[in-house]
Amino acid sequence: MPPYSATLKRDCILLFQKGYTTEQIQYFTGMGNQTILLSWLREVGLMGSSTRDYEHQKQQCVELSLKGLLPVQVQVETGVPADIVSRWLRDVNIQQNRRQFSQEDKQRCIELYLSGKSLLTVSKEMEIPRSTVESWVRRSGASRARIKGGGRPPTYSEMFKLECVALVREGKSFVEVSEIKGCSEAAVREWWQKFKNVPVD
């Protein structure tokens, strides 16, 4: 079993607290072992040991879903993991009434991403699930455009990069730094690798 870093563990817990399912967390972080992920969430009291721990909240969760809330929103309201909510909805054959997003929402998300903001930051600003934002960005080709230099990607100063590195040194995760500074998580990781050994004045 490969070792997992404290930073990865912290990022996974942070994303779960923000309403992401364990499947989404695994996709975005590359965490391949769901058993370990679930154990981390249980360690900090974010998840019970089994579905039975939440059985008494099943009816409440189903009712909230019938009102139009997504599983991640039900998770925020009740504390029941979105994965379990989704399973209950499948069991009772409920078709979720998903929020409809306009073409303007989609275009605005792509523009924010091309301006240099991370997927997580765009998701938070627009109040749209990160998985939806990522899907729009990928289908539009915006991710490739930003990598190749299209779409007027931002240029960050050396000072800005060192400020991000300083925040990581203080104990903040790459995800947290990207949200605080409004840049991509990938950029923070790159700057950390480049400047982590630079002495602080």
C-alpha positions in Angstrom: 0.0 0.0 0.0 1.6 3.3 -1.0 2.1 6.0 1.6 -0.1 9.0 1.5 1.0 12.5 2.4 -0.5 14.7 5.2 -1.2 17.3 2.5 -3.3 14.9 0.4 -5.2 13.8 3.5 -5.9 17.5 4.4 -7.0 18.3 0.9 -9.4 15.3 0.8 -11.0 16.3 4.2 -11.3 19.9 3.0 -13.1 19.0 -0.2 -15.5 16.7 1.7 -16.3 19.5 4.0 -17.1 21.6 1.0 -19.7 19.1 -0.2 -17.8 16.9 -2.7 -18.5 13.2 -2.8 -15.8 10.7 -2.2 -15.9 9.8 -5.9 -15.3 13.4 -6.9 -12.5 13.7 -4.3 -10.8 10.7 -5.7 -11.1 12.1 -9.2 -9.8 15.6 -8.4 -7.0 14.5 -6.1 -5.9 11.2 -7.7 -6.5 9.4 -4.4 -7.0 5.8 -5.6 -7.8 4.1 -2.3 -11.4 4.7 -1.2 -11.0 2.6 1.9 -8.2 4.9 3.2 -10.2 8.0 2.2 -13.2 6.8 4.2 -11.0 6.0 7.2 -9.7 9.6 7.1 -13.2 11.0 7.1 -14.2 8.7 10.0 -11.1 9.8 11.9 -12.3 13.4 12.0 -15.9 12.6 12.6 -17.2 13.4 9.1 -18.5 10.0 8.3 -20.1 7.1 10.2 -18.8 3.6 10.0 -21.6 2.5 7.8 -24.9 3.5 6.1 -26.7 2.2 9.2 -25.3 5.2 11.2 -27.4 7.5 9.1 -30.5 5.4 8.6 -32.6 7.6 11.0 -32.0 10.5 8.6 -33.0 8.7 5.4 -36.5 10.1 5.3 -35.3 13.7 5.8 -32.7 13.4 3.1 -35.2 11.9 0.6 -37.6 14.8 1.4 -34.9 17.4 0.8 -34.0 15.7 -2.5 -37.6 15.9 -3.5 -37.5 19.6 -2.9 -34.8 19.9 -5.5 -31.6 19.7 -3.5 -28.6 17.9 -4.9 -26.9 15.2 -2.8 -24.0 17.5 -2.0 -26.5 20.1 -0.8 -28.3 17.5 1.3 -24.9 16.6 2.8 -24.3 20.3 3.9 -27.8 20.4 5.4 -27.8 17.1 7.2 -24.2 15.9 7.5 -25.1 12.7 5.7 -22.4 11.9 3.0 -23.6 12.7 -0.5 -22.6 9.2 -1.6 -25.1 7.7 0.8 -27.8 10.1 -0.2 -27.3 9.2 -3.8 -27.6 5.5 -3.0 -30.8 6.0 -1.1 -32.3 8.0 -4.0 -31.4 5.1 -6.4 -33.0 2.6 -4.0 -36.3 4.5 -4.0 -36.0 5.3 -7.7 -36.1 9.1 -7.3 -35.1 11.2 -10.3 -33.3 14.2 -8.9 -34.6 17.6 -10.0 -31.2 19.0 -11.0 -30.7 22.8 -11.1 -30.6 24.0 -14.7 -27.7 26.3 -15.7 -27.9 28.9 -18.5 -25.6 29.4 -21.4 -24.5 32.6 -19.6 -23.5 30.6 -16.5 -21.5 28.3 -18.6 -19.7 31.1 -20.5 -19.0 33.0 -17.3 -17.4 30.0 -15.7 -15.2 29.4 -18.7 -14.2 33.1 -18.8 -13.3 33.0 -15.1 -11.2 29.9 -15.6 -9.4 31.5 -18.5 -8.7 34.5 -16.4 -6.5 32.3 -14.2 -8.9 31.2 -11.4 -8.9 27.6 -10.3 -11.8 25.3 -10.9 -12.5 25.3 -7.1 -12.6 29.1 -7.0 -14.9 29.3 -10.0 -17.2 26.7 -8.5 -17.4 28.7 -5.2 -18.0 32.1 -6.9 -20.7 30.8 -9.2 -22.2 28.3 -6.8 -22.0 25.6 -9.4 -20.6 22.1 -8.6 -16.9 21.8 -9.5 -17.5 18.7 -11.6 -20.0 20.7 -13.8 -17.5 23.6 -14.2 -14.7 21.1 -15.1 -16.9 19.4 -17.7 -17.7 22.7 -19.4 -14.0 23.8 -19.4 -12.9 20.4 -20.8 -15.5 20.4 -23.5 -14.8 23.9 -24.6 -11.1 23.3 -24.9 -10.4 26.1 -22.4 -8.1 23.9 -20.4 -5.9 23.4 -23.5 -6.1 27.0 -24.4 -4.9 28.1 -21.0 -2.0 25.6 -21.1 -0.9 26.7 -24.6 -1.2 30.4 -23.7 -4.5 31.2 -25.2 -7.3 33.2 -23.6 -5.0 35.7 -22.0 -3.7 33.6 -19.1 -2.4 35.7 -16.2 1.2 36.5 -15.5 2.2 36.2 -11.9 5.1 38.2 -10.3 7.9 36.5 -8.5 6.7 38.1 -5.3 3.2 36.6 -5.8 4.6 33.2 -6.3 6.8 33.5 -3.1 3.7 34.6 -1.2 1.9 31.4 -2.2 4.9 29.3 -1.2 5.0 31.1 2.2 1.4 30.2 2.8 2.2 26.5 2.1 5.1 26.8 4.5 2.7 28.0 7.1 0.7 24.8 6.8 -2.0 25.6 4.3 -2.8 23.1 1.6 -2.4 23.8 -2.1 -6.2 23.9 -2.4 -6.5 26.5 0.4 -3.7 28.7 -1.1 -5.3 28.6 -4.6 -8.6 29.8 -3.0 -6.9 32.5 -0.9 -4.8 33.9 -3.8 -7.2 33.2 -6.7 -4.9 31.1 -8.8 -4.9 27.5 -9.9 -4.0 24.7 -7.5 -1.6 23.3 -10.2 0.2 26.6 -10.3 0.7 26.6 -6.5 2.1 23.0 -6.7 4.5 24.1 -9.4 5.7 27.1 -7.5 6.1 25.1 -4.4 8.4 22.6 -6.2 10.4 25.4 -7.7 10.8 27.7 -4.6 10.4 25.4 -1.6 14.1 25.4 -1.0 14.6 29.2 -1.4 15.7 30.6 1.9 13.3 33.1 3.6 14.7 36.5 4.4 
